[in-house]
């Protein structure tokens, strides 16, 4: 298993979408809300979404 990817997102984003990047490693499209935090991790693929400062 490879290291989880880290995806930078705009600091004003409220939600992020993840589909695992598509292809064989992809997963169903899911949305995550930051819900006041500055990072969220995808439950499917482990990608981390971090708000840029
Ligand atoms: Zn994912």
mmCIF file of the protein (N, C-alpha, C, O) and its ligand, coordinates in Angstrom:
data_MODEL
# 
_entry.id   MODEL 
# 
loop_
_entity.id 
_entity.type 
_entity.pdbx_number_of_molecules 
1 polymer     1 
2 non-polymer 1 
# 
_entity_poly.entity_id                      1 
_entity_poly.type                           'polypeptide(L)' 
_entity_poly.nstd_linkage                   no 
_entity_poly.nstd_monomer                   no 
_entity_poly.pdbx_seq_one_letter_code       
;(UNK)(UNK)(UNK)(UNK)(UNK)(UNK)(UNK)(UNK)(UNK)(UNK)(UNK)(UNK)(UNK)(UNK)(UNK)(UNK)
(UNK)(UNK)(UNK)(UNK)(UNK)(UNK)(UNK)(UNK)(UNK)(UNK)(UNK)(UNK)(UNK)(UNK)(UNK)(UNK)
(UNK)(UNK)(UNK)(UNK)(UNK)(UNK)(UNK)(UNK)(UNK)(UNK)(UNK)(UNK)(UNK)(UNK)(UNK)(UNK)
(UNK)(UNK)(UNK)(UNK)(UNK)
;
_entity_poly.pdbx_seq_one_letter_code_can   XXXXXXXXXXXXXXXXXXXXXXXXXXXXXXXXXXXXXXXXXXXXXXXXXXXXX 
_entity_poly.pdbx_strand_id                 A 
# 
loop_
_entity_poly_seq.entity_id 
_entity_poly_seq.num 
_entity_poly_seq.mon_id 
_entity_poly_seq.hetero 
1 1  UNK n 
1 2  UNK n 
1 3  UNK n 
1 4  UNK n 
1 5  UNK n 
1 6  UNK n 
1 7  UNK n 
1 8  UNK n 
1 9  UNK n 
1 10 UNK n 
1 11 UNK n 
1 12 UNK n 
1 13 UNK n 
1 14 UNK n 
1 15 UNK n 
1 16 UNK n 
1 17 UNK n 
1 18 UNK n 
1 19 UNK n 
1 20 UNK n 
1 21 UNK n 
1 22 UNK n 
1 23 UNK n 
1 24 UNK n 
1 25 UNK n 
1 26 UNK n 
1 27 UNK n 
1 28 UNK n 
1 29 UNK n 
1 30 UNK n 
1 31 UNK n 
1 32 UNK n 
1 33 UNK n 
1 34 UNK n 
1 35 UNK n 
1 36 UNK n 
1 37 UNK n 
1 38 UNK n 
1 39 UNK n 
1 40 UNK n 
1 41 UNK n 
1 42 UNK n 
1 43 UNK n 
1 44 UNK n 
1 45 UNK n 
1 46 UNK n 
1 47 UNK n 
1 48 UNK n 
1 49 UNK n 
1 50 UNK n 
1 51 UNK n 
1 52 UNK n 
1 53 UNK n 
# 
loop_
_struct_asym.id 
_struct_asym.entity_id 
A 1 
B 2 
# 
loop_
_chem_comp.id 
_chem_comp.type 
_chem_comp.mon_nstd_flag 
UNK 'L-peptide linking' . 
ZN  non-polymer         . 
# 
_pdbx_entity_nonpoly.entity_id   2 
_pdbx_entity_nonpoly.name        ? 
_pdbx_entity_nonpoly.comp_id     ZN 
# 
_pdbx_nonpoly_scheme.asym_id         B 
_pdbx_nonpoly_scheme.entity_id       2 
_pdbx_nonpoly_scheme.mon_id          ZN 
_pdbx_nonpoly_scheme.ndb_seq_num     1 
_pdbx_nonpoly_scheme.pdb_seq_num     101 
_pdbx_nonpoly_scheme.auth_seq_num    101 
_pdbx_nonpoly_scheme.pdb_mon_id      ZN 
_pdbx_nonpoly_scheme.auth_mon_id     ZN 
_pdbx_nonpoly_scheme.pdb_strand_id   A 
_pdbx_nonpoly_scheme.pdb_ins_code    . 
# 
loop_
_atom_site.group_PDB 
_atom_site.id 
_atom_site.type_symbol 
_atom_site.label_atom_id 
_atom_site.label_alt_id 
_atom_site.label_comp_id 
_atom_site.label_asym_id 
_atom_site.label_entity_id 
_atom_site.label_seq_id 
_atom_site.pdbx_PDB_ins_code 
_atom_site.Cartn_x 
_atom_site.Cartn_y 
_atom_site.Cartn_z 
_atom_site.occupancy 
_atom_site.B_iso_or_equiv 
_atom_site.pdbx_formal_charge 
_atom_site.auth_seq_id 
_atom_site.auth_comp_id 
_atom_site.auth_asym_id 
_atom_site.auth_atom_id 
_atom_site.pdbx_PDB_model_num 
ATOM   1   N  N  . UNK A 1 1  ? 0.847   -1.196 0.000   1.00 0.00 ? 1   UNK A N  1 
ATOM   2   C  CA . UNK A 1 1  ? 0.000   0.000  0.000   1.00 0.00 ? 1   UNK A CA 1 
ATOM   3   C  C  . UNK A 1 1  ? 0.881   1.245  0.000   1.00 0.00 ? 1   UNK A C  1 
ATOM   4   O  O  . UNK A 1 1  ? 1.793   1.382  0.816   1.00 0.00 ? 1   UNK A O  1 
ATOM   5   N  N  . UNK A 1 2  ? 0.588   2.146  -0.932  1.00 0.00 ? 2   UNK A N  1 
ATOM   6   C  CA . UNK A 1 2  ? 1.414   3.341  -1.029  1.00 0.00 ? 2   UNK A CA 1 
ATOM   7   C  C  . UNK A 1 2  ? 0.973   4.414  -0.050  1.00 0.00 ? 2   UNK A C  1 
ATOM   8   O  O  . UNK A 1 2  ? -0.107  4.347  0.538   1.00 0.00 ? 2   UNK A O  1 
ATOM   9   N  N  . UNK A 1 3  ? 1.825   5.389  0.105   1.00 0.00 ? 3   UNK A N  1 
ATOM   10  C  CA . UNK A 1 3  ? 1.524   6.505  0.997   1.00 0.00 ? 3   UNK A CA 1 
ATOM   11  C  C  . UNK A 1 3  ? 0.270   7.226  0.540   1.00 0.00 ? 3   UNK A C  1 
ATOM   12  O  O  . UNK A 1 3  ? 0.040   7.379  -0.659  1.00 0.00 ? 3   UNK A O  1 
ATOM   13  N  N  . UNK A 1 4  ? -0.539  7.667  1.487   1.00 0.00 ? 4   UNK A N  1 
ATOM   14  C  CA . UNK A 1 4  ? -1.710  8.440  1.086   1.00 0.00 ? 4   UNK A CA 1 
ATOM   15  C  C  . UNK A 1 4  ? -1.311  9.737  0.409   1.00 0.00 ? 4   UNK A C  1 
ATOM   16  O  O  . UNK A 1 4  ? -0.339  10.391 0.790   1.00 0.00 ? 4   UNK A O  1 
ATOM   17  N  N  . UNK A 1 5  ? -2.081  10.087 -0.596  1.00 0.00 ? 5   UNK A N  1 
ATOM   18  C  CA . UNK A 1 5  ? -1.844  11.342 -1.291  1.00 0.00 ? 5   UNK A CA 1 
ATOM   19  C  C  . UNK A 1 5  ? -2.348  12.497 -0.446  1.00 0.00 ? 5   UNK A C  1 
ATOM   20  O  O  . UNK A 1 5  ? -3.301  12.347 0.318   1.00 0.00 ? 5   UNK A O  1 
ATOM   21  N  N  . UNK A 1 6  ? -1.720  13.623 -0.582  1.00 0.00 ? 6   UNK A N  1 
ATOM   22  C  CA . UNK A 1 6  ? -2.196  14.833 0.088   1.00 0.00 ? 6   UNK A CA 1 
ATOM   23  C  C  . UNK A 1 6  ? -2.634  15.816 -0.982  1.00 0.00 ? 6   UNK A C  1 
ATOM   24  O  O  . UNK A 1 6  ? -1.867  16.173 -1.876  1.00 0.00 ? 6   UNK A O  1 
ATOM   25  N  N  . UNK A 1 7  ? -3.873  16.243 -0.873  1.00 0.00 ? 7   UNK A N  1 
ATOM   26  C  CA . UNK A 1 7  ? -4.447  17.159 -1.844  1.00 0.00 ? 7   UNK A CA 1 
ATOM   27  C  C  . UNK A 1 7  ? -4.675  18.514 -1.178  1.00 0.00 ? 7   UNK A C  1 
ATOM   28  O  O  . UNK A 1 7  ? -5.363  18.609 -0.161  1.00 0.00 ? 7   UNK A O  1 
ATOM   29  N  N  . UNK A 1 8  ? -4.098  19.548 -1.755  1.00 0.00 ? 8   UNK A N  1 
ATOM   30  C  CA . UNK A 1 8  ? -4.331  20.898 -1.226  1.00 0.00 ? 8   UNK A CA 1 
ATOM   31  C  C  . UNK A 1 8  ? -5.606  21.456 -1.838  1.00 0.00 ? 8   UNK A C  1 
ATOM   32  O  O  . UNK A 1 8  ? -5.854  21.319 -3.036  1.00 0.00 ? 8   UNK A O  1 
ATOM   33  N  N  . UNK A 1 9  ? -6.393  22.078 -1.005  1.00 0.00 ? 9   UNK A N  1 
ATOM   34  C  CA . UNK A 1 9  ? -7.615  22.694 -1.501  1.00 0.00 ? 9   UNK A CA 1 
ATOM   35  C  C  . UNK A 1 9  ? -7.671  24.151 -1.054  1.00 0.00 ? 9   UNK A C  1 
ATOM   36  O  O  . UNK A 1 9  ? -6.970  24.562 -0.129  1.00 0.00 ? 9   UNK A O  1 
ATOM   37  N  N  . UNK A 1 10 ? -8.512  24.910 -1.723  1.00 0.00 ? 10  UNK A N  1 
ATOM   38  C  CA . UNK A 1 10 ? -8.642  26.327 -1.380  1.00 0.00 ? 10  UNK A CA 1 
ATOM   39  C  C  . UNK A 1 10 ? -9.069  26.500 0.079   1.00 0.00 ? 10  UNK A C  1 
ATOM   40  O  O  . UNK A 1 10 ? -9.859  25.722 0.613   1.00 0.00 ? 10  UNK A O  1 
ATOM   41  N  N  . UNK A 1 11 ? -8.527  27.535 0.697   1.00 0.00 ? 11  UNK A N  1 
ATOM   42  C  CA . UNK A 1 11 ? -8.815  27.756 2.113   1.00 0.00 ? 11  UNK A CA 1 
ATOM   43  C  C  . UNK A 1 11 ? -10.279 28.103 2.361   1.00 0.00 ? 11  UNK A C  1 
ATOM   44  O  O  . UNK A 1 11 ? -10.769 27.991 3.485   1.00 0.00 ? 11  UNK A O  1 
ATOM   45  N  N  . UNK A 1 12 ? -10.977 28.528 1.301   1.00 0.00 ? 12  UNK A N  1 
ATOM   46  C  CA . UNK A 1 12 ? -12.389 28.884 1.514   1.00 0.00 ? 12  UNK A CA 1 
ATOM   47  C  C  . UNK A 1 12 ? -13.339 27.748 1.109   1.00 0.00 ? 12  UNK A C  1 
ATOM   48  O  O  . UNK A 1 12 ? -14.556 27.929 1.076   1.00 0.00 ? 12  UNK A O  1 
ATOM   49  N  N  . UNK A 1 13 ? -12.780 26.598 0.807   1.00 0.00 ? 13  UNK A N  1 
ATOM   50  C  CA . UNK A 1 13 ? -13.626 25.462 0.424   1.00 0.00 ? 13  UNK A CA 1 
ATOM   51  C  C  . UNK A 1 13 ? -14.335 24.898 1.658   1.00 0.00 ? 13  UNK A C  1 
ATOM   52  O  O  . UNK A 1 13 ? -13.760 24.822 2.744   1.00 0.00 ? 13  UNK A O  1 
ATOM   53  N  N  . UNK A 1 14 ? -15.593 24.507 1.465   1.00 0.00 ? 14  UNK A N  1 
ATOM   54  C  CA . UNK A 1 14 ? -16.349 23.900 2.559   1.00 0.00 ? 14  UNK A CA 1 
ATOM   55  C  C  . UNK A 1 14 ? -16.378 22.383 2.440   1.00 0.00 ? 14  UNK A C  1 
ATOM   56  O  O  . UNK A 1 14 ? -16.475 21.663 3.434   1.00 0.00 ? 14  UNK A O  1 
ATOM   57  N  N  . UNK A 1 15 ? -16.290 21.917 1.203   1.00 0.00 ? 15  UNK A N  1 
ATOM   58  C  CA . UNK A 1 15 ? -16.405 20.490 0.950   1.00 0.00 ? 15  UNK A CA 1 
ATOM   59  C  C  . UNK A 1 15 ? -15.373 20.079 -0.085  1.00 0.00 ? 15  UNK A C  1 
ATOM   60  O  O  . UNK A 1 15 ? -14.907 20.897 -0.877  1.00 0.00 ? 15  UNK A O  1 
ATOM   61  N  N  . UNK A 1 16 ? -15.028 18.814 -0.070  1.00 0.00 ? 16  UNK A N  1 
ATOM   62  C  CA . UNK A 1 16 ? -14.180 18.261 -1.123  1.00 0.00 ? 16  UNK A CA 1 
ATOM   63  C  C  . UNK A 1 16 ? -14.834 16.990 -1.657  1.00 0.00 ? 16  UNK A C  1 
ATOM   64  O  O  . UNK A 1 16 ? -15.558 16.288 -0.951  1.00 0.00 ? 16  UNK A O  1 
ATOM   65  N  N  . UNK A 1 17 ? -14.555 16.725 -2.919  1.00 0.00 ? 17  UNK A N  1 
ATOM   66  C  CA . UNK A 1 17 ? -15.048 15.506 -3.541  1.00 0.00 ? 17  UNK A CA 1 
ATOM   67  C  C  . UNK A 1 17 ? -13.865 14.576 -3.749  1.00 0.00 ? 17  UNK A C  1 
ATOM   68  O  O  . UNK A 1 17 ? -12.783 15.014 -4.142  1.00 0.00 ? 17  UNK A O  1 
ATOM   69  N  N  . UNK A 1 18 ? -14.073 13.289 -3.486  1.00 0.00 ? 18  UNK A N  1 
ATOM   70  C  CA . UNK A 1 18 ? -13.025 12.317 -3.775  1.00 0.00 ? 18  UNK A CA 1 
ATOM   71  C  C  . UNK A 1 18 ? -13.645 11.120 -4.478  1.00 0.00 ? 18  UNK A C  1 
ATOM   72  O  O  . UNK A 1 18 ? -14.700 10.621 -4.086  1.00 0.00 ? 18  UNK A O  1 
ATOM   73  N  N  . UNK A 1 19 ? -12.965 10.674 -5.521  1.00 0.00 ? 19  UNK A N  1 
ATOM   74  C  CA . UNK A 1 19 ? -13.395 9.433  -6.174  1.00 0.00 ? 19  UNK A CA 1 
ATOM   75  C  C  . UNK A 1 19 ? -12.200 8.493  -6.326  1.00 0.00 ? 19  UNK A C  1 
ATOM   76  O  O  . UNK A 1 19 ? -12.235 7.535  -7.099  1.00 0.00 ? 19  UNK A O  1 
ATOM   77  N  N  . UNK A 1 20 ? -11.158 8.785  -5.579  1.00 0.00 ? 20  UNK A N  1 
ATOM   78  C  CA . UNK A 1 20 ? -9.978  7.933  -5.602  1.00 0.00 ? 20  UNK A CA 1 
ATOM   79  C  C  . UNK A 1 20 ? -9.117  8.113  -6.834  1.00 0.00 ? 20  UNK A C  1 
ATOM   80  O  O  . UNK A 1 20 ? -8.148  7.380  -7.032  1.00 0.00 ? 20  UNK A O  1 
ATOM   81  N  N  . UNK A 1 21 ? -9.464  9.081  -7.661  1.00 0.00 ? 21  UNK A N  1 
ATOM   82  C  CA . UNK A 1 21 ? -8.680  9.330  -8.860  1.00 0.00 ? 21  UNK A CA 1 
ATOM   83  C  C  . UNK A 1 21 ? -9.173  8.555  -10.067 1.00 0.00 ? 21  UNK A C  1 
ATOM   84  O  O  . UNK A 1 21 ? -8.582  8.645  -11.143 1.00 0.00 ? 21  UNK A O  1 
ATOM   85  N  N  . UNK A 1 22 ? -10.236 7.803  -9.907  1.00 0.00 ? 22  UNK A N  1 
ATOM   86  C  CA . UNK A 1 22 ? -10.786 7.045  -11.031 1.00 0.00 ? 22  UNK A CA 1 
ATOM   87  C  C  . UNK A 1 22 ? -9.953  5.815  -11.344 1.00 0.00 ? 22  UNK A C  1 
ATOM   88  O  O  . UNK A 1 22 ? -8.974  5.520  -10.658 1.00 0.00 ? 22  UNK A O  1 
ATOM   89  N  N  . UNK A 1 23 ? -10.351 5.107  -12.383 1.00 0.00 ? 23  UNK A N  1 
ATOM   90  C  CA . UNK A 1 23 ? -9.620  3.909  -12.786 1.00 0.00 ? 23  UNK A CA 1 
ATOM   91  C  C  . UNK A 1 23 ? -9.763  2.777  -11.785 1.00 0.00 ? 23  UNK A C  1 
ATOM   92  O  O  . UNK A 1 23 ? -10.674 2.798  -10.958 1.00 0.00 ? 23  UNK A O  1 
ATOM   93  N  N  . UNK A 1 24 ? -8.896  1.810  -11.845 1.00 0.00 ? 24  UNK A N  1 
ATOM   94  C  CA . UNK A 1 24 ? -9.016  0.628  -10.985 1.00 0.00 ? 24  UNK A CA 1 
ATOM   95  C  C  . UNK A 1 24 ? -8.877  0.945  -9.506  1.00 0.00 ? 24  UNK A C  1 
ATOM   96  O  O  . UNK A 1 24 ? -9.374  0.197  -8.664  1.00 0.00 ? 24  UNK A O  1 
ATOM   97  N  N  . UNK A 1 25 ? -8.208  2.041  -9.180  1.00 0.00 ? 25  UNK A N  1 
ATOM   98  C  CA . UNK A 1 25 ? -8.033  2.394  -7.770  1.00 0.00 ? 25  UNK A CA 1 
ATOM   99  C  C  . UNK A 1 25 ? -9.115  3.341  -7.285  1.00 0.00 ? 25  UNK A C  1 
ATOM   100 O  O  . UNK A 1 25 ? -9.101  3.773  -6.133  1.00 0.00 ? 25  UNK A O  1 
ATOM   101 N  N  . UNK A 1 26 ? -10.040 3.659  -8.154  1.00 0.00 ? 26  UNK A N  1 
ATOM   102 C  CA . UNK A 1 26 ? -11.081 4.606  -7.780  1.00 0.00 ? 26  UNK A CA 1 
ATOM   103 C  C  . UNK A 1 26 ? -12.127 3.988  -6.870  1.00 0.00 ? 26  UNK A C  1 
ATOM   104 O  O  . UNK A 1 26 ? -12.099 2.792  -6.582  1.00 0.00 ? 26  UNK A O  1 
ATOM   105 N  N  . UNK A 1 27 ? -13.036 4.819  -6.431  1.00 0.00 ? 27  UNK A N  1 
ATOM   106 C  CA . UNK A 1 27 ? -14.143 4.373  -5.577  1.00 0.00 ? 27  UNK A CA 1 
ATOM   107 C  C  . UNK A 1 27 ? -15.322 5.288  -5.857  1.00 0.00 ? 27  UNK A C  1 
ATOM   108 O  O  . UNK A 1 27 ? -15.176 6.299  -6.544  1.00 0.00 ? 27  UNK A O  1 
ATOM   109 N  N  . UNK A 1 28 ? -16.487 4.943  -5.331  1.00 0.00 ? 28  UNK A N  1 
ATOM   110 C  CA . UNK A 1 28 ? -17.646 5.822  -5.574  1.00 0.00 ? 28  UNK A CA 1 
ATOM   111 C  C  . UNK A 1 28 ? -17.374 7.256  -5.133  1.00 0.00 ? 28  UNK A C  1 
ATOM   112 O  O  . UNK A 1 28 ? -16.672 7.500  -4.151  1.00 0.00 ? 28  UNK A O  1 
ATOM   113 N  N  . UNK A 1 29 ? -17.939 8.186  -5.874  1.00 0.00 ? 29  UNK A N  1 
ATOM   114 C  CA . UNK A 1 29 ? -17.724 9.591  -5.556  1.00 0.00 ? 29  UNK A CA 1 
ATOM   115 C  C  . UNK A 1 29 ? -18.346 9.940  -4.213  1.00 0.00 ? 29  UNK A C  1 
ATOM   116 O  O  . UNK A 1 29 ? -19.525 9.681  -3.974  1.00 0.00 ? 29  UNK A O  1 
ATOM   117 N  N  . UNK A 1 30 ? -17.551 10.522 -3.357  1.00 0.00 ? 30  UNK A N  1 
ATOM   118 C  CA . UNK A 1 30 ? -18.049 10.924 -2.047  1.00 0.00 ? 30  UNK A CA 1 
ATOM   119 C  C  . UNK A 1 30 ? -17.632 12.361 -1.771  1.00 0.00 ? 30  UNK A C  1 
ATOM   120 O  O  . UNK A 1 30 ? -16.604 12.834 -2.256  1.00 0.00 ? 30  UNK A O  1 
ATOM   121 N  N  . UNK A 1 31 ? -18.435 13.025 -0.999  1.00 0.00 ? 31  UNK A N  1 
ATOM   122 C  CA . UNK A 1 31 ? -18.129 14.388 -0.591  1.00 0.00 ? 31  UNK A CA 1 
ATOM   123 C  C  . UNK A 1 31 ? -17.849 14.416 0.900   1.00 0.00 ? 31  UNK A C  1 
ATOM   124 O  O  . UNK A 1 31 ? -18.504 13.730 1.684   1.00 0.00 ? 31  UNK A O  1 
ATOM   125 N  N  . UNK A 1 32 ? -16.873 15.214 1.275   1.00 0.00 ? 32  UNK A N  1 
ATOM   126 C  CA . UNK A 1 32 ? -16.556 15.391 2.685   1.00 0.00 ? 32  UNK A CA 1 
ATOM   127 C  C  . UNK A 1 32 ? -16.646 16.861 3.026   1.00 0.00 ? 32  UNK A C  1 
ATOM   128 O  O  . UNK A 1 32 ? -16.199 17.721 2.267   1.00 0.00 ? 32  UNK A O  1 
ATOM   129 N  N  . UNK A 1 33 ? -17.226 17.134 4.169   1.00 0.00 ? 33  UNK A N  1 
ATOM   130 C  CA . UNK A 1 33 ? -17.295 18.502 4.649   1.00 0.00 ? 33  UNK A CA 1 
ATOM   131 C  C  . UNK A 1 33 ? -16.154 18.752 5.629   1.00 0.00 ? 33  UNK A C  1 
ATOM   132 O  O  . UNK A 1 33 ? -15.834 17.895 6.452   1.00 0.00 ? 33  UNK A O  1 
ATOM   133 N  N  . UNK A 1 34 ? -15.551 19.916 5.535   1.00 0.00 ? 34  UNK A N  1 
ATOM   134 C  CA . UNK A 1 34 ? -14.475 20.233 6.472   1.00 0.00 ? 34  UNK A CA 1 
ATOM   135 C  C  . UNK A 1 34 ? -15.031 20.457 7.874   1.00 0.00 ? 34  UNK A C  1 
ATOM   136 O  O  . UNK A 1 34 ? -14.355 20.198 8.869   1.00 0.00 ? 34  UNK A O  1 
ATOM   137 N  N  . UNK A 1 35 ? -16.243 20.930 7.941   1.00 0.00 ? 35  UNK A N  1 
ATOM   138 C  CA . UNK A 1 35 ? -16.923 21.011 9.224   1.00 0.00 ? 35  UNK A CA 1 
ATOM   139 C  C  . UNK A 1 35 ? -16.079 21.748 10.267  1.00 0.00 ? 35  UNK A C  1 
ATOM   140 O  O  . UNK A 1 35 ? -15.999 21.329 11.421  1.00 0.00 ? 35  UNK A O  1 
ATOM   141 N  N  . UNK A 1 36 ? -15.461 22.833 9.853   1.00 0.00 ? 36  UNK A N  1 
ATOM   142 C  CA . UNK A 1 36 ? -14.686 23.646 10.780  1.00 0.00 ? 36  UNK A CA 1 
ATOM   143 C  C  . UNK A 1 36 ? -13.240 23.223 10.945  1.00 0.00 ? 36  UNK A C  1 
ATOM   144 O  O  . UNK A 1 36 ? -12.442 23.953 11.533  1.00 0.00 ? 36  UNK A O  1 
ATOM   145 N  N  . UNK A 1 37 ? -12.893 22.049 10.430  1.00 0.00 ? 37  UNK A N  1 
ATOM   146 C  CA . UNK A 1 37 ? -11.502 21.597 10.535  1.00 0.00 ? 37  UNK A CA 1 
ATOM   147 C  C  . UNK A 1 37 ? -10.721 22.050 9.301   1.00 0.00 ? 37  UNK A C  1 
ATOM   148 O  O  . UNK A 1 37 ? -11.298 22.550 8.336   1.00 0.00 ? 37  UNK A O  1 
ATOM   149 N  N  . UNK A 1 38 ? -9.411  21.868 9.348   1.00 0.00 ? 38  UNK A N  1 
ATOM   150 C  CA . UNK A 1 38 ? -8.610  22.282 8.197   1.00 0.00 ? 38  UNK A CA 1 
ATOM   151 C  C  . UNK A 1 38 ? -8.135  21.093 7.380   1.00 0.00 ? 38  UNK A C  1 
ATOM   152 O  O  . UNK A 1 38 ? -7.439  21.264 6.380   1.00 0.00 ? 38  UNK A O  1 
ATOM   153 N  N  . UNK A 1 39 ? -8.506  19.888 7.798   1.00 0.00 ? 39  UNK A N  1 
ATOM   154 C  CA . UNK A 1 39 ? -8.189  18.739 6.959   1.00 0.00 ? 39  UNK A CA 1 
ATOM   155 C  C  . UNK A 1 39 ? -9.188  17.617 7.169   1.00 0.00 ? 39  UNK A C  1 
ATOM   156 O  O  . UNK A 1 39 ? -9.755  17.456 8.250   1.00 0.00 ? 39  UNK A O  1 
ATOM   157 N  N  . UNK A 1 40 ? -9.391  16.847 6.114   1.00 0.00 ? 40  UNK A N  1 
ATOM   158 C  CA . UNK A 1 40 ? -10.225 15.654 6.194   1.00 0.00 ? 40  UNK A CA 1 
ATOM   159 C  C  . UNK A 1 40 ? -9.510  14.534 5.443   1.00 0.00 ? 40  UNK A C  1 
ATOM   160 O  O  . UNK A 1 40 ? -8.725  14.777 4.527   1.00 0.00 ? 40  UNK A O  1 
ATOM   161 N  N  . UNK A 1 41 ? -9.802  13.304 5.855   1.00 0.00 ? 41  UNK A N  1 
ATOM   162 C  CA . UNK A 1 41 ? -9.241  12.156 5.164   1.00 0.00 ? 41  UNK A CA 1 
ATOM   163 C  C  . UNK A 1 41 ? -10.372 11.365 4.533   1.00 0.00 ? 41  UNK A C  1 
ATOM   164 O  O  . UNK A 1 41 ? -11.461 11.252 5.095   1.00 0.00 ? 41  UNK A O  1 
ATOM   165 N  N  . UNK A 1 42 ? -10.098 10.821 3.360   1.00 0.00 ? 42  UNK A N  1 
ATOM   166 C  CA . UNK A 1 42 ? -11.091 10.009 2.678   1.00 0.00 ? 42  UNK A CA 1 
ATOM   167 C  C  . UNK A 1 42 ? -11.133 8.623  3.304   1.00 0.00 ? 42  UNK A C  1 
ATOM   168 O  O  . UNK A 1 42 ? -10.102 7.976  3.493   1.00 0.00 ? 42  UNK A O  1 
ATOM   169 N  N  . UNK A 1 43 ? -12.350 8.179  3.624   1.00 0.00 ? 43  UNK A N  1 
ATOM   170 C  CA . UNK A 1 43 ? -12.499 6.869  4.264   1.00 0.00 ? 43  UNK A CA 1 
ATOM   171 C  C  . UNK A 1 43 ? -12.243 5.729  3.295   1.00 0.00 ? 43  UNK A C  1 
ATOM   172 O  O  . UNK A 1 43 ? -11.942 4.610  3.709   1.00 0.00 ? 43  UNK A O  1 
ATOM   173 N  N  . UNK A 1 44 ? -12.362 6.008  2.025   1.00 0.00 ? 44  UNK A N  1 
ATOM   174 C  CA . UNK A 1 44 ? -12.146 4.958  1.029   1.00 0.00 ? 44  UNK A CA 1 
ATOM   175 C  C  . UNK A 1 44 ? -10.671 4.768  0.715   1.00 0.00 ? 44  UNK A C  1 
ATOM   176 O  O  . UNK A 1 44 ? -10.144 3.660  0.817   1.00 0.00 ? 44  UNK A O  1 
ATOM   177 N  N  . UNK A 1 45 ? -10.010 5.848  0.335   1.00 0.00 ? 45  UNK A N  1 
ATOM   178 C  CA . UNK A 1 45 ? -8.661  5.702  -0.212  1.00 0.00 ? 45  UNK A CA 1 
ATOM   179 C  C  . UNK A 1 45 ? -7.585  6.336  0.671   1.00 0.00 ? 45  UNK A C  1 
ATOM   180 O  O  . UNK A 1 45 ? -6.396  6.185  0.391   1.00 0.00 ? 45  UNK A O  1 
ATOM   181 N  N  . UNK A 1 46 ? -7.977  7.026  1.710   1.00 0.00 ? 46  UNK A N  1 
ATOM   182 C  CA . UNK A 1 46 ? -6.984  7.554  2.636   1.00 0.00 ? 46  UNK A CA 1 
ATOM   183 C  C  . UNK A 1 46 ? -6.360  8.868  2.226   1.00 0.00 ? 46  UNK A C  1 
ATOM   184 O  O  . UNK A 1 46 ? -5.503  9.399  2.932   1.00 0.00 ? 46  UNK A O  1 
ATOM   185 N  N  . UNK A 1 47 ? -6.785  9.402  1.082   1.00 0.00 ? 47  UNK A N  1 
ATOM   186 C  CA . UNK A 1 47 ? -6.262  10.704 0.684   1.00 0.00 ? 47  UNK A CA 1 
ATOM   187 C  C  . UNK A 1 47 ? -6.577  11.746 1.747   1.00 0.00 ? 47  UNK A C  1 
ATOM   188 O  O  . UNK A 1 47 ? -7.645  11.748 2.360   1.00 0.00 ? 47  UNK A O  1 
ATOM   189 N  N  . UNK A 1 48 ? -5.611  12.626 1.937   1.00 0.00 ? 48  UNK A N  1 
ATOM   190 C  CA . UNK A 1 48 ? -5.823  13.724 2.881   1.00 0.00 ? 48  UNK A CA 1 
ATOM   191 C  C  . UNK A 1 48 ? -6.075  14.994 2.092   1.00 0.00 ? 48  UNK A C  1 
ATOM   192 O  O  . UNK A 1 48 ? -5.363  15.304 1.137   1.00 0.00 ? 48  UNK A O  1 
ATOM   193 N  N  . UNK A 1 49 ? -7.088  15.713 2.502   1.00 0.00 ? 49  UNK A N  1 
ATOM   194 C  CA . UNK A 1 49 ? -7.388  17.003 1.902   1.00 0.00 ? 49  UNK A CA 1 
ATOM   195 C  C  . UNK A 1 49 ? -7.081  18.069 2.924   1.00 0.00 ? 49  UNK A C  1 
ATOM   196 O  O  . UNK A 1 49 ? -7.669  18.096 4.006   1.00 0.00 ? 49  UNK A O  1 
ATOM   197 N  N  . UNK A 1 50 ? -6.162  18.944 2.583   1.00 0.00 ? 50  UNK A N  1 
ATOM   198 C  CA . UNK A 1 50 ? -5.709  19.958 3.535   1.00 0.00 ? 50  UNK A CA 1 
ATOM   199 C  C  . UNK A 1 50 ? -5.916  21.331 2.932   1.00 0.00 ? 50  UNK A C  1 
ATOM   200 O  O  . UNK A 1 50 ? -5.555  21.590 1.783   1.00 0.00 ? 50  UNK A O  1 
ATOM   201 N  N  . UNK A 1 51 ? -6.501  22.198 3.725   1.00 0.00 ? 51  UNK A N  1 
ATOM   202 C  CA . UNK A 1 51 ? -6.695  23.574 3.258   1.00 0.00 ? 51  UNK A CA 1 
ATOM   203 C  C  . UNK A 1 51 ? -5.376  24.304 3.218   1.00 0.00 ? 51  UNK A C  1 
ATOM   204 O  O  . UNK A 1 51 ? -4.578  24.234 4.152   1.00 0.00 ? 51  UNK A O  1 
ATOM   205 N  N  . UNK A 1 52 ? -5.161  24.997 2.133   1.00 0.00 ? 52  UNK A N  1 
ATOM   206 C  CA . UNK A 1 52 ? -3.945  25.810 2.047   1.00 0.00 ? 52  UNK A CA 1 
ATOM   207 C  C  . UNK A 1 52 ? -4.111  27.037 2.937   1.00 0.00 ? 52  UNK A C  1 
ATOM   208 O  O  . UNK A 1 52 ? -5.211  27.576 3.065   1.00 0.00 ? 52  UNK A O  1 
ATOM   209 N  N  . UNK A 1 53 ? -3.039  27.464 3.534   1.00 0.00 ? 53  UNK A N  1 
ATOM   210 C  CA . UNK A 1 53 ? -3.093  28.560 4.500   1.00 0.00 ? 53  UNK A CA 1 
ATOM   211 C  C  . UNK A 1 53 ? -3.439  29.867 3.810   1.00 0.00 ? 53  UNK A C  1 
ATOM   212 O  O  . UNK A 1 53 ? -3.530  30.906 4.464   1.00 0.00 ? 53  UNK A O  1 
HETATM 213 ZN ZN . ZN  B 2 .  ? -10.961 8.782  -1.786  1.00 0.00 ? 101 ZN  A ZN 1 
# 
